[in-house]
Amino acid sequence: MASLEIGIIGLPNCGKTTIFNALTGAGVVVQPFAATEVSVNTGVAQVPDARMAPLATVEDSQRLVPPTVQLVDVAGLQRGAGRDGGLSGEFLQALRAADALIHVVRTFEDEAVFHVDGRIDPAADAEGVDLELLFADGALVTKRLERLERAVKVGQKEAKAEADLLAELGVVLDAGSPARDFAKFKTLPLEVQSDLLTAKPMMYVANTSESGAPEAVAALQAYAGSAEVVGVAGRFESDLAEIEDPEERSLFLAEIGQEEPSAPRVAAAAFRMLELITFFTAGPKDVWAWTIRQGSNAVEAGGKIHTDIARGFIRAEVINWQDLVNAGSRAEATKLGQLRVEGKDYIVQDGDVLNVRFNV
């Protein structure tokens, strides 16, 4: 079961559902102007990790269990989605539970797929959707202030403090800055923090043709600033996801000069955006990849595997995945002094292979 949820947003006909299919292999039917649809597509995407296969060879593991991410694909957001509470507004509400957002922006030319504004302008499209998120957050702040009004009038200090914070946040949103830029964001109530769409980490996926669109992607990157932009040939990748035969997939990729699908690049960018790292548990049964926040300690990593491990943590045997692969076995790695014993305060590093000793 995926514990990480990422929402996919964009204008109608930008290729959101195509990208969703490419990442999940769900095969959802792509319909023109899907903002008229009343459903939300959900699917689980595996996050490929090239380090797992070599580990499985060393440990003679029977299966690989990569990380997974739950993706939520909502209908295209029309202009006014964040303001009028219409159909698109309902879909914005479905995104509030997401941990992060992938903003799909169209860069491909296709006369058969009309653009809602009649032109291809990635930066303008991205700005339009981002504005709707700002408007939606502004509406959320206004409604919460209205609910606090009575408590403030009767002198409840906590309500007054929250109302003052929300008023300051409203000024930031009105100025066109996202909630993540609000200096006092961490002092807001947790339910407000989680509901604010512009507080969520966001990356952009430029949906390109098979030949790419370097100028359009560059324009989108200029707009995105420090946010990451990944170019994906959505239609090609969606077709690729439906091919099960590895040899046929390789030939299909070779046609456009790619060695691997775009899904790993999108997943890697999402992990960077969320400041996640991967550690492994490995043995004859399986190699399992686990995701945790950067800076997590060994106890927190153990808790990711099972709560009993965190509760009864004793120590962790740790080795870097590459050192284990190079050594060829745990026994040899131990002889070389590469297998270490760490305590509960050890900060887990990306690529660590852990064997946690515990007692409950």
matplotlib code that plots the C-alpha trace (Angstrom):
import matplotlib.pyplot as plt

x = [0.0, 1.5, 1.8, 2.9, 0.2, 0.9, -1.8, -1.6, -3.0, -3.1, -5.4, -7.8, -6.1, -2.6, -2.1, -2.5, -4.2, -1.7, 1.1, -0.9, -1.1, 2.6, 3.5, 1.0, 0.2, -3.5, -4.8, -7.4, -9.3, -8.2, -11.1, -11.1, -11.8, -11.9, -13.0, -16.5, -15.8, -16.9, -14.4, -11.0, -8.4, -6.2, -3.4, -0.2, 3.1, 6.2, 9.4, 12.1, 15.5, 18.5, 20.3, 17.9, 18.8, 22.5, 21.6, 19.2, 22.1, 24.4, 21.7, 20.2, 16.8, 13.6, 11.8, 12.2, 9.8, 10.3, 8.8, 5.3, 3.5, -0.2, -1.1, -4.4, -5.4, -8.1, -10.0, -8.5, -8.8, -10.7, -10.3, -12.1, -11.7, -10.4, -13.0, -16.5, -16.7, -17.7, -16.8, -13.1, -13.3, -14.5, -11.4, -9.2, -10.7, -9.6, -6.0, -5.8, -4.9, -1.9, 1.7, 2.8, 1.7, 2.8, 1.8, 1.5, 2.0, 1.4, 4.3, 3.3, 1.6, -1.3, -4.2, -6.4, -6.1, -7.4, -6.0, -8.4, -6.8, -6.0, -2.2, 0.7, 2.3, 3.7, 4.6, 1.2, -0.6, 1.5, 0.8, -2.9, -3.2, -0.9, -3.2, -6.2, -4.4, -3.8, -7.4, -8.5, -6.2, -7.5, -11.1, -10.1, -8.5, -11.6, -14.0, -11.9, -11.8, -15.5, -15.8, -13.5, -15.4, -17.8, -15.0, -12.9, -15.8, -16.2, -12.5, -11.2, -7.4, -6.6, -9.1, -7.8, -4.2, -5.2, -7.3, -4.3, -2.1, -4.7, -5.0, -1.3, -1.4, -4.2, -2.0, 0.8, -1.7, -3.3, 0.2, 0.6, 3.0, 2.3, 1.6, 4.9, 6.6, 4.7, 7.3, 5.0, 3.6, 4.8, 2.8, -0.5, -2.8, -1.8, -5.1, -4.6, -1.1, -2.2, -5.2, -3.3, -2.6, 0.2, 2.0, 2.6, 5.8, 5.3, 7.2, 6.4, 6.2, 6.5, 4.3, 6.3, 6.0, 8.4, 10.9, 10.8, 10.3, 13.5, 12.5, 9.1, 10.6, 13.2, 10.4, 8.6, 11.8, 12.4, 8.9, 9.3, 12.5, 13.9, 11.1, 12.1, 10.9, 11.0, 10.3, 8.1, 6.8, 3.4, 1.7, 4.8, 5.4, 1.7, 1.9, 5.2, 3.7, 1.3, 4.1, 4.9, 7.7, 11.1, 12.7, 9.8, 10.0, 13.7, 13.1, 10.3, 12.6, 15.4, 13.1, 13.4, 16.9, 16.0, 17.6, 14.8, 11.3, 10.7, 9.0, 12.3, 13.3, 9.9, 10.0, 13.6, 12.5, 9.5, 11.8, 14.1, 11.2, 9.9, 13.4, 13.1, 15.8, 15.7, 17.2, 17.1, 16.5, 17.9, 17.9, 17.1, 13.4, 13.4, 15.1, 12.8, 13.2, 11.9, 11.5, 12.1, 12.7, 16.3, 17.7, 15.7, 17.5, 17.8, 14.8, 12.6, 13.8, 13.0, 9.6, 9.0, 9.5, 7.3, 6.3, 7.6, 11.1, 11.1, 9.6, 12.2, 15.2, 18.6, 21.0, 21.3, 23.9, 24.6, 26.4, 26.3, 24.6, 27.6, 30.1, 27.9, 27.7, 31.4, 32.2, 30.0, 28.6, 28.0, 30.7, 33.3, 32.0, 32.4, 36.0, 36.7, 35.3, 32.5, 29.6, 29.1, 27.0, 25.1, 22.9, 19.5, 20.8, 22.5, 21.2, 20.3, 21.9, 20.5, 21.5, 22.1, 21.3, 20.0, 19.5, 17.8, 18.1, 15.2, 13.4, 9.7]
y = [0.0, 3.3, 5.8, 8.7, 10.5, 12.9, 14.9, 15.5, 18.9, 20.9, 22.6, 20.5, 18.7, 19.2, 15.4, 14.8, 11.5, 10.4, 11.1, 9.3, 6.2, 6.4, 6.4, 3.8, 1.7, 2.1, 2.4, 5.0, 6.2, 9.6, 11.8, 15.3, 18.2, 15.8, 18.7, 17.5, 14.2, 13.7, 11.0, 11.1, 8.6, 6.9, 4.5, 3.2, 3.8, 1.7, 3.7, 1.8, 1.7, 0.3, -0.6, -3.3, -5.9, -6.0, -6.4, -9.2, -11.0, -10.7, -11.8, -14.4, -12.7, -14.2, -10.9, -7.1, -4.8, -1.2, 1.9, 2.9, 6.2, 6.7, 9.2, 11.1, 12.4, 15.1, 16.6, 19.5, 22.8, 25.4, 29.1, 30.1, 26.7, 28.3, 31.0, 29.8, 26.5, 24.7, 21.3, 22.0, 23.4, 20.0, 18.4, 20.9, 19.7, 16.1, 17.3, 18.6, 15.2, 15.0, 15.2, 17.0, 18.1, 17.3, 20.1, 18.9, 21.6, 21.1, 21.8, 19.6, 20.8, 18.8, 20.2, 17.2, 18.2, 21.7, 24.0, 25.8, 29.2, 28.3, 28.5, 26.7, 28.9, 26.7, 29.6, 31.2, 27.8, 27.1, 30.6, 30.2, 27.0, 28.3, 31.3, 29.0, 27.3, 30.7, 31.7, 28.4, 28.9, 32.5, 31.2, 28.6, 31.3, 33.6, 30.8, 29.9, 33.5, 33.7, 30.6, 32.3, 35.6, 34.8, 33.4, 36.5, 38.8, 37.2, 37.6, 34.0, 34.6, 31.5, 32.4, 35.9, 34.7, 32.3, 35.0, 37.4, 34.7, 33.9, 37.6, 37.8, 34.7, 36.3, 39.3, 37.0, 35.1, 38.3, 39.5, 36.3, 34.4, 30.8, 29.7, 27.9, 31.4, 32.6, 33.2, 32.0, 29.0, 26.5, 28.3, 27.7, 24.9, 21.6, 21.1, 24.5, 23.6, 20.3, 21.9, 24.7, 23.7, 26.3, 25.0, 21.6, 20.9, 21.1, 20.0, 20.5, 17.9, 19.3, 17.0, 17.0, 15.3, 12.3, 14.7, 16.9, 20.6, 22.1, 25.8, 25.2, 23.3, 26.0, 28.6, 26.5, 26.2, 29.9, 30.4, 27.5, 29.1, 26.7, 24.1, 21.1, 20.5, 17.1, 16.6, 13.6, 12.5, 11.6, 9.7, 7.7, 6.8, 5.9, 3.4, 2.1, 1.4, -1.1, -3.2, -6.1, -7.8, -6.4, -6.8, -5.1, -2.3, -1.8, -1.7, 0.8, 3.0, 2.8, 4.3, 7.7, 7.2, 6.5, 3.8, 3.7, 5.1, 8.5, 7.2, 6.8, 10.4, 11.7, 9.5, 10.7, 14.3, 13.7, 12.2, 15.2, 17.5, 15.8, 15.4, 11.6, 9.0, 5.2, 2.5, -1.2, -4.4, -7.4, -11.2, -14.5, -13.7, -10.3, -6.9, -4.2, -0.5, 1.9, 5.7, 8.1, 11.8, 13.0, 13.3, 10.3, 8.2, 4.4, 4.1, 6.1, 3.9, 0.8, 2.1, 2.4, -1.3, -2.1, -0.3, -3.2, -2.6, 1.0, 0.2, -2.6, -1.2, -2.4, -1.7, -1.5, -3.3, -0.9, -1.1, 1.0, -0.9, -0.4, -1.7, -4.8, -5.4, -4.9, -7.2, -9.9, -11.1, -9.9, -12.2, -10.7, -7.1, -7.9, -9.1, -5.8, -3.8, -2.3, -3.6, -1.3, -1.4, 1.8, 3.0, 4.7, 8.2, 7.1, 9.2, 6.9, 7.7, 7.1, 3.7, 2.2, -1.5, -2.1, -5.1, -3.9, -5.9, -5.5, -7.1, -6.7]
z = [0.0, -1.1, 1.8, -0.4, -2.4, -5.3, -7.1, -10.9, -12.1, -15.2, -17.8, -19.9, -22.8, -21.3, -21.1, -17.4, -17.8, -20.5, -18.0, -15.3, -17.5, -18.4, -14.7, -13.5, -16.5, -15.5, -19.1, -18.2, -21.3, -22.3, -23.3, -24.8, -22.4, -19.4, -17.1, -17.9, -16.2, -12.6, -11.6, -10.1, -11.3, -8.7, -9.3, -7.8, -9.5, -8.7, -8.3, -10.2, -8.5, -10.4, -7.1, -6.3, -8.9, -8.0, -4.3, -5.2, -7.0, -4.0, -1.5, -3.9, -3.3, -4.7, -5.4, -5.5, -3.7, -5.0, -3.4, -4.5, -4.9, -5.1, -7.9, -8.0, -11.5, -11.3, -14.2, -16.0, -14.1, -15.9, -15.4, -12.2, -10.6, -7.4, -7.2, -8.2, -6.4, -9.6, -10.8, -11.0, -7.5, -6.3, -7.8, -6.1, -2.8, -3.7, -3.9, -0.3, 1.0, -1.4, -0.1, -3.3, -6.7, -10.3, -12.6, -16.2, -18.8, -22.5, -24.9, -27.8, -31.0, -32.2, -34.3, -33.4, -29.6, -29.2, -26.6, -24.3, -25.2, -28.9, -28.5, -27.0, -24.3, -21.4, -19.1, -19.4, -18.9, -15.8, -14.4, -15.0, -13.0, -10.3, -9.9, -9.5, -6.6, -5.1, -5.4, -3.8, -0.9, -0.5, -0.4, 2.2, 4.4, 4.0, 5.1, 8.1, 9.1, 8.9, 11.2, 13.7, 13.7, 16.6, 18.8, 18.1, 19.0, 22.4, 23.2, 22.8, 22.7, 20.6, 18.0, 17.8, 17.4, 14.6, 12.9, 12.9, 11.4, 8.7, 7.9, 7.4, 5.2, 3.2, 2.4, 1.1, -1.1, -2.4, -3.4, -5.6, -3.4, -2.4, 1.2, 1.3, 1.2, 4.3, 7.0, 9.8, 8.0, 10.6, 13.3, 11.5, 12.7, 11.2, 9.4, 7.7, 6.7, 5.1, 3.3, 1.6, -2.0, -2.6, 0.5, -1.1, -2.9, -6.7, -9.7, -13.4, -16.1, -19.6, -21.8, -25.1, -28.5, -29.2, -30.8, -27.6, -27.4, -26.0, -26.4, -24.8, -21.9, -21.4, -21.3, -18.6, -16.6, -16.7, -15.3, -12.7, -11.2, -8.6, -9.1, -11.1, -14.6, -16.3, -20.0, -20.8, -24.2, -22.6, -25.5, -26.3, -22.6, -22.1, -25.1, -23.7, -20.3, -22.0, -23.5, -21.3, -23.3, -22.2, -25.6, -27.4, -24.8, -25.5, -29.3, -28.7, -26.6, -29.1, -31.8, -30.0, -28.7, -25.0, -22.8, -20.2, -19.7, -18.2, -15.1, -13.1, -13.9, -12.7, -9.6, -8.8, -9.2, -6.9, -4.3, -4.5, -4.2, -1.1, 0.4, 0.5, 0.5, 0.0, 2.2, 1.7, 3.6, 1.8, 2.3, 0.5, 0.6, -0.9, -1.5, -0.1, -0.8, 1.9, 1.7, 4.6, 5.0, 4.8, 8.3, 9.7, 12.3, 12.6, 14.9, 12.5, 9.6, 11.7, 12.4, 8.6, 8.4, 11.4, 14.5, 16.7, 15.3, 16.4, 19.8, 20.5, 18.6, 19.8, 17.0, 13.3, 11.1, 8.2, 4.9, 1.8, -1.1, -3.4, -0.9, -0.4, -4.1, -4.6, -1.7, -3.2, 0.2, 3.7, 5.0, 2.7, 3.5, 7.2, 6.6, 4.8, 7.8, 5.7, 7.8, 10.8, 13.9, 14.6, 17.4, 17.5, 16.7, 13.5, 10.6, 7.7, 4.4, 0.9, -0.3, 3.2, 3.6, 7.1, 9.3, 12.4, 15.6, 18.0, 20.9, 22.0]

ax = plt.figure().add_subplot(projection="3d")
ax.plot(x, y, z, "-o")
ax.set_aspect("equal")
plt.show()
